[in-house]
Amino acid sequence: MSAGELCNRDVVVMEKGESVRDAARLMRDAHVGDIVVVEERQGDRVPVGIVTDRDLVVGVMAASVDPDRLTVGDIMSLDLLTVREDEELLEAIPRMHTKGVRRIPVVDVAGALQGILSVDDMIELVAEQISGLAALIRLEQRRERERRP
């Protein structure tokens, strides 16, 4: 399965100059744990950073920094990892592990934002597959009992 097939296409985005307080409000209102920071390039939204709920808590609140004095660009991750929508999930997972990230923007071949892929999405997929395997085992056991009472 490709990253584009699993990713969430409804991505919450902001630009670098917007306030950190607005980012926190947007996360709360949209019920998300991250915002992808984008720049407009030739009509495309290109991801340039990401801000997570952890960035807000650890980098702003715990540090007693005034959120009204910071922009999203001040606290966003600069070393952004992305995955192309046609890449296989099994290629993205080790890269996410190496970088220690749980969310990764999904881009097209031109680098335009197409979605976001999270570890939560992958765990849900794996859980569905495991559930299917468990159902298969139960079915085989039932068939065995019916054939050989």
DSSP file with accessible surface (Angstrom, degrees, kcal/mol):
  #  RESIDUE AA STRUCTURE BP1 BP2  ACC     N-H-->O    O-->H-N    N-H-->O    O-->H-N    TCO  KAPPA ALPHA  PHI   PSI    X-CA   Y-CA   Z-CA
    1    1 A M              0   0   98      0, 0.0    88,-2.5     0, 0.0    89,-0.3   0.000 360.0 360.0 360.0 141.5    0.0    0.0    0.0
    2    2 A S  B >>  -A   88   0A  17     86,-0.3     4,-1.2    87,-0.1     3,-0.5  -0.485 360.0-116.0 -90.3 160.9    1.3    3.5   -0.8
    3    3 A A  H 3> S+     0   0    0     84,-3.1     4,-2.4    81,-0.4     3,-0.4   0.883 116.6  56.6 -59.8 -37.4    1.5    6.5    1.5
    4    4 A G  H 34 S+     0   0    8     81,-2.5    -1,-0.2    83,-0.3    82,-0.1   0.802 102.7  54.5 -66.6 -29.3   -1.0    8.2   -0.7
    5    5 A E  H <4 S+     0   0  132     -3,-0.5    -1,-0.2    80,-0.4    -2,-0.2   0.819 118.6  32.6 -73.6 -30.1   -3.6    5.5   -0.3
    6    6 A L  H  < S+     0   0   35     -4,-1.2    -2,-0.2    -3,-0.4    -1,-0.2   0.730  94.8 105.3 -98.7 -24.2   -3.5    5.6    3.5
    7    7 A C  S  < S-     0   0   13     -4,-2.4     2,-0.6    -5,-0.2   110,-0.2  -0.072  74.6-112.2 -63.8 158.3   -2.8    9.3    4.2
    8    8 A N  B     -B  116   0B  80    108,-2.9   108,-2.0     1,-0.1    -1,-0.1  -0.797  22.4-162.5 -87.0 122.5   -5.4   11.7    5.5
    9    9 A R  S    S+     0   0  120     -2,-0.6     2,-1.2   106,-0.2    -1,-0.1   0.570  72.5  84.6 -85.0  -9.3   -6.1   14.2    2.7
   10   10 A D        +     0   0  130    106,-0.1     2,-0.4     2,-0.0    -1,-0.1  -0.710  65.8 176.4 -95.5  84.8   -7.7   16.8    5.1
   11   11 A V        -     0   0   13     -2,-1.2     2,-0.5   103,-0.1    24,-0.1  -0.761  28.5-135.8 -98.6 135.0   -4.6   18.5    6.3
   12   12 A V        -     0   0   27     -2,-0.4    24,-2.5    22,-0.2     2,-0.3  -0.778  35.3-178.9 -87.5 124.8   -4.6   21.5    8.7
   13   13 A V  E     +e   36   0C  35     -2,-0.5     2,-0.3    22,-0.2    24,-0.2  -0.880  17.5 175.3-128.6 157.2   -2.1   24.1    7.4
   14   14 A M  E     -e   37   0C   5     22,-1.7    24,-2.7    -2,-0.3     2,-0.3  -0.936  29.4-112.8-146.4 167.3   -0.8   27.5    8.3
   15   15 A E    >   -     0   0  102     -2,-0.3     3,-1.8    22,-0.2    57,-0.3  -0.699  34.7-105.7-102.4 160.6    1.9   29.8    7.0
   16   16 A K  T 3  S+     0   0   86     22,-0.5    57,-2.7     1,-0.3    58,-0.3   0.786 113.4  57.6 -55.6 -34.5    5.1   30.7    8.9
   17   17 A G  T 3  S+     0   0   65     55,-0.2    -1,-0.3    54,-0.2     2,-0.1   0.547  81.9 105.9 -80.8  -4.1    4.0   34.2    9.9
   18   18 A E  S <  S-     0   0   80     -3,-1.8    54,-3.2     1,-0.1    55,-0.3  -0.388  78.1 -95.7 -78.9 156.0    0.9   33.2   11.8
   19   19 A S  B  >  -G   71   0D  30     52,-0.3     4,-1.7     1,-0.1    52,-0.3  -0.314  15.2-130.8 -76.9 152.2    0.8   33.3   15.6
   20   20 A V  H  > S+     0   0    2     50,-2.0     4,-2.4    47,-0.7     5,-0.2   0.871 110.1  56.9 -64.0 -38.8    1.5   30.3   17.8
   21   21 A R  H  > S+     0   0   83     46,-0.8     4,-2.3    49,-0.3    -1,-0.2   0.926 106.3  49.4 -60.8 -42.0   -1.6   31.1   19.8
   22   22 A D  H  > S+     0   0   71      1,-0.2     4,-2.6     2,-0.2    -1,-0.2   0.876 108.4  54.3 -64.1 -35.2   -3.7   30.8   16.6
   23   23 A A  H  X S+     0   0    1     -4,-1.7     4,-2.6     2,-0.2    -2,-0.2   0.933 108.2  48.7 -63.7 -43.8   -1.9   27.5   15.9
   24   24 A A  H  X S+     0   0   42     -4,-2.4     4,-2.3     1,-0.2    -2,-0.2   0.924 112.8  47.8 -63.2 -43.0   -3.0   26.2   19.3
   25   25 A R  H  X S+     0   0  112     -4,-2.3     4,-3.0     2,-0.2    -1,-0.2   0.912 111.5  50.4 -62.7 -43.4   -6.6   27.3   18.7
   26   26 A L  H  X S+     0   0   59     -4,-2.6     4,-2.5     2,-0.2    -2,-0.2   0.912 109.6  50.4 -63.5 -42.4   -6.6   25.8   15.3
   27   27 A M  H  X>S+     0   0   10     -4,-2.6     5,-1.9     2,-0.2     4,-0.9   0.928 113.5  46.1 -59.9 -45.3   -5.4   22.5   16.6
   28   28 A R  H ><5S+     0   0  158     -4,-2.3     3,-0.7     1,-0.2    -2,-0.2   0.947 114.9  46.0 -62.8 -47.5   -8.0   22.5   19.3
   29   29 A D  H 3<5S+     0   0  101     -4,-3.0    -1,-0.2     1,-0.2    -2,-0.2   0.853 118.9  41.0 -66.2 -34.6  -10.8   23.4   16.9
   30   30 A A  H 3<5S-     0   0   40     -4,-2.5    -1,-0.2    -5,-0.2    -2,-0.2   0.488 105.2-128.3 -91.4  -5.2   -9.8   20.9   14.3
   31   31 A H  T <<5 +     0   0  173     -4,-0.9     2,-0.3    -3,-0.7    -3,-0.2   0.922  62.8 133.0  56.5  49.0   -9.0   18.2   16.9
   32   32 A V      < -     0   0   49     -5,-1.9    -1,-0.2    -6,-0.2    -2,-0.1  -0.877  58.0-142.8-126.1 161.2   -5.5   17.5   15.5
   33   33 A G  S    S+     0   0   12     -2,-0.3    20,-2.3    -3,-0.1    21,-0.3   0.311  81.3  34.0-104.9   7.4   -2.1   17.1   17.0
   34   34 A D  E     - F   0  52C  18     18,-0.3     2,-0.4    19,-0.1    18,-0.2  -0.991  56.6-150.8-156.6 159.4   -0.2   18.9   14.3
   35   35 A I  E     - F   0  51C   1     16,-2.6    16,-2.5    -2,-0.3     2,-0.5  -0.999  20.9-136.7-131.9 130.8   -0.2   21.7   11.7
   36   36 A V  E     -eF  13  50C   0    -24,-2.5   -22,-1.7    -2,-0.4     2,-0.5  -0.774  18.1-139.9 -87.1 127.0    1.8   21.5    8.5
   37   37 A V  E     -eF  14  49C   0     12,-2.5    11,-3.3    -2,-0.5    12,-1.4  -0.779  29.1-174.5 -89.3 126.7    3.5   24.8    7.8
   38   38 A V  E     - F   0  47C   6    -24,-2.7   -22,-0.5    -2,-0.5     2,-0.4  -0.848  22.8-152.9-125.0 157.7    3.3   25.6    4.1
   39   39 A E  E     - F   0  46C  59      7,-2.2     7,-3.0    -2,-0.3     2,-0.5  -0.969  28.7-118.9-122.2 144.1    4.5   28.1    1.5
   40   40 A E  E     + F   0  45C 112     -2,-0.4     2,-0.4     5,-0.2     5,-0.2  -0.723  37.5 173.8 -83.3 123.7    2.6   29.0   -1.6
   41   41 A R  E >   - F   0  44C 120      3,-3.0     3,-2.1    -2,-0.5    -2,-0.0  -0.941  68.2 -26.8-136.3 113.1    4.8   28.1   -4.7
   42   42 A Q  T 3  S-     0   0  197     -2,-0.4     3,-0.1     1,-0.3    -1,-0.1   0.882 126.6 -48.2  51.2  43.0    3.4   28.4   -8.2
   43   43 A G  T 3  S+     0   0   60      1,-0.3     2,-0.3     0, 0.0    -1,-0.3   0.438 118.5 109.0  82.4  -1.2   -0.1   27.8   -6.9
   44   44 A D  E <   -F   41   0C  67     -3,-2.1    -3,-3.0    66,-0.1     2,-0.7  -0.823  69.4-127.0-108.2 148.4    0.9   24.8   -4.8
   45   45 A R  E     -F   40   0C 104     -2,-0.3    68,-3.6    68,-0.2    -5,-0.2  -0.849  31.1-167.7 -90.8 114.5    1.0   24.5   -1.0
   46   46 A V  E     -F   39   0C  18     -7,-3.0    -7,-2.2    -2,-0.7     2,-0.2  -0.915  20.1-123.5-108.6 123.9    4.5   23.2   -0.3
   47   47 A P  E     +F   38   0C  12      0, 0.0    -9,-0.3     0, 0.0     3,-0.1  -0.480  36.1 164.6 -68.6 133.5    5.3   21.9    3.2
   48   48 A V  E     -     0   0C  23    -11,-3.3     2,-0.3     1,-0.4    32,-0.3   0.421  64.1 -11.0-124.0  -8.4    8.2   23.6    4.9
   49   49 A G  E     -F   37   0C   0    -12,-1.4   -12,-2.5    30,-0.1    -1,-0.4  -0.977  56.5-130.2-173.1 176.9    7.8   22.6    8.5
   50   50 A I  E     -F   36   0C  15     27,-0.5    27,-2.6    -2,-0.3     2,-0.4  -0.993   7.5-158.0-145.3 143.9    5.5   21.1   11.0
   51   51 A V  E     -F   35   0C   0    -16,-2.5   -16,-2.6    -2,-0.3     2,-0.2  -0.997  16.0-166.3-122.6 129.1    4.3   22.2   14.5
   52   52 A T  E  >  -F   34   0C  25     -2,-0.4     4,-1.7   -18,-0.2   -18,-0.3  -0.711  36.7-109.6-111.1 165.2    3.0   19.6   16.9
   53   53 A D  H  > S+     0   0   74    -20,-2.3     4,-2.4    -2,-0.2     5,-0.2   0.868 121.6  57.1 -59.3 -33.5    1.1   19.8   20.1
   54   54 A R  H  >>S+     0   0  173    -21,-0.3     4,-3.0     1,-0.2     5,-0.7   0.897 100.9  55.8 -65.5 -38.6    4.3   18.7   21.8
   55   55 A D  I  >>S+     0   0   50     -3,-0.2     4,-1.4     1,-0.2     5,-0.5   0.905 110.1  46.8 -58.4 -40.7    6.1   21.7   20.3
   56   56 A L  I  X>S+     0   0   14     -4,-1.7     5,-2.7     3,-0.2     4,-1.0   0.930 118.0  40.5 -67.8 -43.7    3.5   24.0   21.9
   57   57 A V  I  <>S+     0   0   79     -4,-2.4     5,-3.2     3,-0.2     6,-0.3   0.966 127.5  29.0 -71.4 -52.9    3.6   22.3   25.3
   58   58 A V  I  <5S+     0   0   73     -4,-3.0    -3,-0.2    -5,-0.2     5,-0.2   0.916 127.8  39.1 -77.6 -42.8    7.4   21.7   25.6
   59   59 A G  I  <<S+     0   0   43     -4,-1.4    -3,-0.2    -5,-0.7    -1,-0.2   0.741 132.7  14.7 -84.1 -22.6    8.8   24.6   23.5
   60   60 A V  I  <XS+     0   0    3     -4,-1.0     5,-2.6    -5,-0.5    -3,-0.2   0.760 128.2  36.1-116.1 -63.1    6.4   27.3   24.5
   61   61 A M  I > <S+     0   0  136     -5,-2.7     3,-1.6     1,-0.2    -3,-0.2   0.940 120.1  44.5 -65.5 -49.8    4.3   26.7   27.6
   62   62 A A  T 3 <S+     0   0   77     -5,-3.2    -1,-0.2     1,-0.3    -4,-0.1   0.800 113.8  52.2 -66.7 -26.1    6.8   24.7   29.7
   63   63 A A  T 3 5S-     0   0   58     -6,-0.3    -1,-0.3    -5,-0.2    -2,-0.2   0.384 110.7-125.1 -88.1   2.9    9.4   27.3   28.8
   64   64 A S  T < 5 +     0   0  114     -3,-1.6     2,-0.4     1,-0.2    -3,-0.2   0.860  53.6 159.0  55.0  40.2    7.1   30.1   29.9
   65   65 A V      < -     0   0   57     -5,-2.6    -1,-0.2     1,-0.0    -2,-0.1  -0.760  49.3-111.4 -93.2 138.8    7.4   31.8   26.5
   66   66 A D    >   -     0   0   74     -2,-0.4     3,-1.9     1,-0.2     4,-0.3  -0.577  21.9-153.6 -70.6 114.8    4.6   34.3   25.6
   67   67 A P  G >  S+     0   0   32      0, 0.0     3,-0.8     0, 0.0   -46,-0.8   0.735  91.3  64.6 -66.3 -18.1    2.8   32.6   22.7
   68   68 A D  G 3  S+     0   0   93      1,-0.2    -2,-0.1   -48,-0.1   -49,-0.0   0.633  98.9  53.9 -78.2 -12.3    1.7   36.0   21.4
   69   69 A R  G <  S+     0   0  204     -3,-1.9     2,-0.3     2,-0.0    -1,-0.2   0.430 101.1  73.5 -98.1  -2.6    5.4   36.9   20.7
   70   70 A L    <   -     0   0   35     -3,-0.8   -50,-2.0    -4,-0.3   -49,-0.3  -0.873  63.4-151.1-115.1 149.6    6.1   33.8   18.6
   71   71 A T  B >>  -G   19   0D  44     -2,-0.3     3,-1.0   -52,-0.3     4,-0.9  -0.701  34.9-107.5-106.8 166.1    5.1   32.8   15.1
   72   72 A V  H >> S+     0   0    0    -54,-3.2     4,-1.7   -57,-0.3     3,-0.9   0.887 121.3  59.6 -57.5 -38.0    4.6   29.3   13.8
   73   73 A G  H 34 S+     0   0   20    -57,-2.7    -1,-0.3   -55,-0.3   -56,-0.1   0.788  98.0  60.0 -63.0 -26.0    7.8   29.8   11.8
   74   74 A D  H <4 S+     0   0   99     -3,-1.0    -1,-0.2   -58,-0.3    -2,-0.2   0.800 118.1  26.1 -71.2 -30.7    9.7   30.4   15.1
   75   75 A I  H << S+     0   0   32     -4,-0.9    -2,-0.2    -3,-0.9    -1,-0.2   0.499  92.4 113.9-114.5  -4.3    8.8   26.9   16.6
   76   76 A M  S  < S-     0   0   17     -4,-1.7     2,-0.3    -5,-0.2   -25,-0.2  -0.273  76.0 -99.8 -68.6 154.1    8.3   24.7   13.5
   77   77 A S        -     0   0   43    -27,-2.6   -27,-0.5     1,-0.1     3,-0.2  -0.559  30.7-164.2 -70.2 135.4   10.6   21.8   12.8
   78   78 A L  S    S+     0   0  140     -2,-0.3     2,-1.4     1,-0.2    -1,-0.1   0.725  78.0  67.2 -93.9 -26.8   13.1   22.9   10.1
   79   79 A D  S    S-     0   0  121      2,-0.0     2,-0.3     0, 0.0    -1,-0.2  -0.579  79.0-172.9 -95.1  69.9   14.3   19.5    9.1
   80   80 A L        -     0   0   38     -2,-1.4     2,-0.5   -32,-0.3    24,-0.1  -0.497  13.9-153.2 -76.9 129.0   11.1   18.3    7.6
   81   81 A L        +     0   0   28     -2,-0.3     2,-0.3    18,-0.0    -1,-0.0  -0.844  19.3 178.9 -96.5 131.4   10.7   14.7    6.5
   82   82 A T        -     0   0   45     -2,-0.5     2,-0.4    22,-0.2    24,-0.2  -0.865  17.1-148.7-126.5 165.3    8.2   14.1    3.7
   83   83 A V  E     -c  106   0B   0     22,-2.1    24,-2.5    -2,-0.3     2,-0.2  -0.993  22.5-118.8-132.8 139.1    7.1   11.0    1.8
   84   84 A R  E >   -c  107   0B 103     -2,-0.4     3,-1.9    22,-0.2   -81,-0.4  -0.551  24.4-122.6 -75.8 146.0    5.9   10.9   -1.8
   85   85 A E  T 3  S+     0   0   55     22,-2.6   -81,-2.5     1,-0.3   -80,-0.4   0.754 111.2  54.3 -63.1 -21.8    2.4    9.7   -2.2
   86   86 A D  T 3  S+     0   0   86     21,-0.3    -1,-0.3   -83,-0.2     2,-0.2   0.503  85.6 107.0 -91.6  -0.4    3.5    6.9   -4.5
   87   87 A E  S <  S-     0   0   37     -3,-1.9   -84,-3.1     1,-0.1   -83,-0.3  -0.503  76.8-111.1 -76.1 145.0    6.0    5.5   -2.0
   88   88 A E  B >>  -A    2   0A  84    -86,-0.3     3,-1.7    -2,-0.2     4,-1.2  -0.450  19.4-123.2 -73.1 146.1    5.2    2.3   -0.2
   89   89 A L  H 3> S+     0   0   14    -88,-2.5     4,-2.3     1,-0.3     3,-0.4   0.871 111.2  62.5 -55.8 -39.8    4.4    2.5    3.5
   90   90 A L  H 34 S+     0   0  143    -89,-0.3    -1,-0.3     1,-0.3   -88,-0.1   0.703 103.3  50.2 -64.6 -16.4    7.2    0.0    4.2
   91   91 A E  H <> S+     0   0  104     -3,-1.7     4,-0.7     2,-0.1    -1,-0.3   0.789 111.2  48.1 -85.6 -31.7    9.7    2.5    2.8
   92   92 A A  H  X S+     0   0    0     -4,-1.2     4,-2.5    -3,-0.4     5,-0.2   0.865  99.0  67.3 -76.4 -36.1    8.3    5.4    5.0
   93   93 A I  H  X S+     0   0   74     -4,-2.3     4,-2.6     1,-0.2     5,-0.2   0.916 100.7  45.3 -58.1 -49.7    8.2    3.5    8.3
   94   94 A P  H  > S+     0   0   69      0, 0.0     4,-2.7     0, 0.0    -1,-0.2   0.886 113.1  52.1 -64.9 -32.2   12.0    3.1    8.8
   95   95 A R  H  X S+     0   0   80     -4,-0.7     4,-2.0     2,-0.2    -2,-0.2   0.911 110.6  47.4 -67.1 -40.6   12.6    6.8    7.8
   96   96 A M  H  X>S+     0   0    6     -4,-2.5     5,-2.1     2,-0.2     4,-1.2   0.917 112.9  49.9 -64.8 -41.3   10.0    7.9   10.3
   97   97 A H  H  <5S+     0   0  158     -4,-2.6     3,-0.5    -5,-0.2    -2,-0.2   0.933 109.2  50.6 -62.4 -46.5   11.6    5.7   13.0
   98   98 A T  H  <5S+     0   0  117     -4,-2.7    -1,-0.2     1,-0.2    -2,-0.2   0.900 116.8  40.5 -59.6 -40.6   15.1    7.0   12.2
   99   99 A K  H  <5S-     0   0   78     -4,-2.0    -1,-0.2    -5,-0.2    -2,-0.2   0.588 107.3-126.5 -85.0 -12.3   13.9   10.6   12.5
  100  100 A G  T  <5 +     0   0   66     -4,-1.2     2,-0.4    -3,-0.5    -3,-0.2   0.885  59.2 142.3  70.0  38.3   11.7    9.9   15.5
  101  101 A V      < -     0   0   50     -5,-2.1    -1,-0.2    -6,-0.1    -2,-0.1  -0.887  41.6-166.4-116.2 146.3    8.6   11.4   14.0
  102  102 A R  S    S+     0   0  131     -2,-0.4    17,-2.5     1,-0.2     2,-0.4   0.526  78.1  46.8-101.3 -12.4    5.0   10.2   14.3
  103  103 A R  E     - D   0 118B  48     15,-0.2    15,-0.2    16,-0.1    -1,-0.2  -0.995  61.1-177.6-135.2 142.3    3.6   12.3   11.5
  104  104 A I  E     - D   0 117B   0     13,-2.8    13,-2.6    -2,-0.4   -22,-0.2  -0.988  26.7-122.4-143.8 125.5    4.9   12.9    8.0
  105  105 A P  E     - D   0 116B   1      0, 0.0   -22,-2.1     0, 0.0     2,-0.5  -0.419  24.6-138.6 -65.3 142.5    3.5   15.2    5.2
  106  106 A V  E     -cD  83 115B   0      9,-3.0     8,-3.6   -24,-0.2     9,-1.6  -0.898  25.9-176.6-105.0 129.2    2.7   13.4    2.0
  107  107 A V  E     -cD  84 113B   9    -24,-2.5   -22,-2.6    -2,-0.5   -21,-0.3  -0.828  22.4-121.3-124.3 162.1    3.7   15.2   -1.2
  108  108 A D    >   -     0   0   33      4,-2.0     3,-1.9    -2,-0.3    -1,-0.1  -0.267  50.5 -82.6 -89.3-174.8    3.4   14.6   -5.0
  109  109 A V  T 3  S+     0   0  117      1,-0.3    -1,-0.1     2,-0.1   -25,-0.0   0.786 131.9  52.9 -63.8 -23.2    6.3   14.4   -7.4
  110  110 A A  T 3  S-     0   0   75      2,-0.1    -1,-0.3     1,-0.0   -66,-0.1   0.503 120.6-107.5 -89.0  -4.1    6.5   18.3   -7.5
  111  111 A G    <   +     0   0   21     -3,-1.9     2,-0.2     1,-0.3    -2,-0.1   0.513  69.4 146.5  92.0   5.1    6.6   18.6   -3.7
  112  112 A A        -     0   0    3    -66,-0.2    -4,-2.0     1,-0.1    -1,-0.3  -0.557  57.5-100.8 -78.4 141.3    3.0   19.9   -3.3
  113  113 A L  E     + D   0 107B  10    -68,-3.6    -6,-0.2    -2,-0.2   -68,-0.2  -0.362  47.2 162.9 -63.7 130.1    1.2   18.8   -0.1
  114  114 A Q  E     -     0   0B  60     -8,-3.6     2,-0.3     1,-0.4    -7,-0.2   0.564  59.6 -46.2-120.5 -22.1   -1.3   16.0   -0.7
  115  115 A G  E     - D   0 106B   0     -9,-1.6    -9,-3.0  -105,-0.1    -1,-0.4  -0.980  53.1 -94.8 176.5-170.2   -1.9   14.7    2.8
  116  116 A I  E     -BD   8 105B  15   -108,-2.0  -108,-2.9    -2,-0.3     2,-0.4  -0.999  22.3-155.3-138.8 140.2   -0.5   13.6    6.1
  117  117 A L  E     - D   0 104B   0    -13,-2.6   -13,-2.8    -2,-0.4     2,-0.3  -0.951  15.3-171.9-115.9 131.4    0.4   10.2    7.3
  118  118 A S  E  >  - D   0 103B  18     -2,-0.4     4,-1.7   -15,-0.2     3,-0.3  -0.881  37.6-120.4-123.7 158.2    0.6    9.3   10.9
  119  119 A V  H  > S+     0   0   46    -17,-2.5     4,-2.9    -2,-0.3     5,-0.2   0.882 115.9  61.0 -58.8 -36.5    1.7    6.4   13.0
  120  120 A D  H  > S+     0   0   85    -18,-0.3     4,-2.3     1,-0.2    -1,-0.2   0.901 102.3  50.8 -58.6 -41.6   -1.9    6.2   14.3
  121  121 A D  H  > S+     0   0   38     -3,-0.3     4,-2.0     1,-0.2    -1,-0.2   0.909 112.0  47.4 -60.9 -42.5   -3.1    5.6   10.7
  122  122 A M  H  X S+     0   0   19     -4,-1.7     4,-2.7     2,-0.2    -2,-0.2   0.904 110.3  51.0 -68.4 -40.3   -0.6    2.8   10.3
  123  123 A I  H  X S+     0   0  103     -4,-2.9     4,-2.9     1,-0.2    -1,-0.2   0.914 109.0  52.0 -63.7 -40.6   -1.5    1.2   13.6
  124  124 A E  H  X S+     0   0  119     -4,-2.3     4,-2.2    -5,-0.2    -1,-0.2   0.922 110.4  48.6 -60.9 -42.9   -5.1    1.2   12.6
  125  125 A L  H  X S+     0   0   32     -4,-2.0     4,-2.2     2,-0.2    -2,-0.2   0.942 112.6  47.3 -62.0 -46.9   -4.3   -0.5    9.3
  126  126 A V  H  X S+     0   0   80     -4,-2.7     4,-2.8     1,-0.2     5,-0.2   0.917 110.3  53.2 -62.5 -40.9   -2.2   -3.1   11.0
  127  127 A A  H  X S+     0   0   55     -4,-2.9     4,-2.6     1,-0.2    -1,-0.2   0.907 108.4  50.3 -61.6 -40.8   -5.0   -3.7   13.6
  128  128 A E  H  X S+     0   0  106     -4,-2.2     4,-2.2     2,-0.2    -1,-0.2   0.912 111.7  48.1 -62.7 -41.9   -7.5   -4.3   10.8
  129  129 A Q  H  X S+     0   0  117     -4,-2.2     4,-2.2     2,-0.2    -2,-0.2   0.913 112.0  48.4 -66.2 -42.0   -5.2   -6.7    9.2
  130  130 A I  H  X S+     0   0  103     -4,-2.8     4,-2.7     2,-0.2    -2,-0.2   0.913 109.8  52.9 -65.0 -39.7   -4.5   -8.6   12.4
  131  131 A S  H  X S+     0   0   75     -4,-2.6     4,-2.3    -5,-0.2    -1,-0.2   0.912 108.4  50.8 -61.1 -41.3   -8.3   -8.7   13.1
  132  132 A G  H  X S+     0   0   41     -4,-2.2     4,-2.0     2,-0.2    -1,-0.2   0.897 110.1  49.4 -62.7 -40.0   -8.8  -10.2    9.6
  133  133 A L  H  X S+     0   0  105     -4,-2.2     4,-2.3     2,-0.2    -2,-0.2   0.906 109.6  51.3 -66.2 -40.2   -6.1  -12.9   10.3
  134  134 A A  H  X S+     0   0   36     -4,-2.7     4,-2.3     1,-0.2    -2,-0.2   0.913 109.3  50.7 -63.4 -40.1   -7.8  -13.7   13.6
  135  135 A A  H  X S+     0   0   43     -4,-2.3     4,-2.4     1,-0.2    -1,-0.2   0.891 108.4  53.1 -64.0 -38.4  -11.1  -14.1   11.9
  136  136 A L  H  X S+     0   0   84     -4,-2.0     4,-2.7     2,-0.2    -2,-0.2   0.926 107.9  50.0 -61.9 -43.7   -9.5  -16.4    9.3
  137  137 A I  H  X S+     0   0   89     -4,-2.3     4,-2.5     1,-0.2    -2,-0.2   0.936 111.0  48.9 -61.7 -45.1   -8.1  -18.6   12.1
  138  138 A R  H  X S+     0   0  142     -4,-2.3     4,-2.4     1,-0.2    -1,-0.2   0.909 111.1  50.9 -61.6 -40.6  -11.6  -18.8   13.8
  139  139 A L  H  X S+     0   0   49     -4,-2.4     4,-2.7     2,-0.2    -2,-0.2   0.931 110.4  48.4 -63.1 -45.7  -13.1  -19.7   10.4
  140  140 A E  H  X S+     0   0  117     -4,-2.7     4,-2.4     1,-0.2    -1,-0.2   0.907 111.5  50.4 -62.0 -40.6  -10.6  -22.5    9.8
  141  141 A Q  H  X S+     0   0  100     -4,-2.5     4,-2.2    -5,-0.2    -1,-0.2   0.918 111.0  48.7 -64.5 -41.0  -11.1  -23.9   13.3
  142  142 A R  H  X S+     0   0  113     -4,-2.4     4,-2.2     2,-0.2    -2,-0.2   0.938 112.0  48.7 -64.3 -44.8  -14.9  -23.9   12.8
  143  143 A R  H  X S+     0   0  116     -4,-2.7     4,-2.2     1,-0.2     5,-0.2   0.895 109.6  52.7 -61.5 -40.7  -14.5  -25.6    9.4
  144  144 A E  H  X S+     0   0   80     -4,-2.4     4,-2.3     1,-0.2    -1,-0.2   0.922 109.5  48.6 -61.3 -44.7  -12.2  -28.2   11.0
  145  145 A R  H  < S+     0   0  153     -4,-2.2    -1,-0.2     1,-0.2    -2,-0.2   0.878 111.8  49.8 -63.8 -36.7  -14.8  -29.0   13.7
  146  146 A E  H  < S+     0   0  123     -4,-2.2    -1,-0.2     1,-0.2    -2,-0.2   0.864 115.0  43.1 -70.4 -36.3  -17.5  -29.3   11.1
  147  147 A R  H  < S+     0   0  161     -4,-2.2    -2,-0.2     1,-0.2    -1,-0.2   0.823 126.7  29.5 -76.9 -34.9  -15.5  -31.7    8.9
  148  148 A R     <        0   0  159     -4,-2.3    -1,-0.2    -5,-0.2    -2,-0.1  -0.658 360.0 360.0-129.5  78.4  -14.1  -33.8   11.8
  149  149 A P              0   0  155      0, 0.0    -3,-0.1     0, 0.0    -4,-0.0   0.207 360.0 360.0 -65.2 360.0  -16.6  -33.9   14.7
